[in-house]
Amino acid sequence: MANYLESLDQTFAALGDPTRRAILARLEREGGVTVSQLAQPFPIKLPTVMKHLDVLDAAGLIVRSKTGRTVTVRLSPEPMQAAMDWLRRYEHFWTHSLDRLTAYAENQEAQRRPKP
């Protein structure tokens, strides 16, 4: 259980940074991408991108493979699936709240309409 929670902590910590989320989004769209290609659109230096990749790798969200001098990065879906499974356990809490908010908003709108 402790290992599962530590893994979730690493996943959510990795997802907490917008640059890392952008990296994951790009990998989702393009599949395997070299580190150099991955770093190009970001206004940060390559060593900073590498640090972000280290965090994603430690969380298990990416897999790196090396062919010669070229390092390719791709997504690893298992940690994200575990995070989604954990979030689904709590979904009924916010779904109930959103249902109540919808009912309240519809009631307020109905009260503002002129009566025929």
C-alpha positions, 0 to 999 in steps of 0.5 A: 500500500505504501508503494502504491501511495508513493507512486501516486504522490510521484505521479501527481507531483510530476503532473503539477508542473505545466511544462511537464504536462505540455511534454506529456501532451506532446508525447501523447500526440506524437508518440516517440520523440527525441529529446532534442525535438521535445525541447525545441518548442520550450523557451527553456534550455536543454538541461532544464528539459532534461530535469523535467524528463527526470521527474517524469521518468522517476514517476514512471510516466515516460520511458526513454530508449537510446539508439546510438547518441539519440534518446527517444522518449515515449509515454508509459500509461500505467501511472496515469491509469493508477491516478485515474483509478484513484480519482474515480473513487472520489468522483461521486463527491464532485458529481453530486456537488455539480448536480446540485449546482446545476439544479440551483442555476436552473432554479435561479434562471427559472425565477428570473424569467417573466411569468406569462 
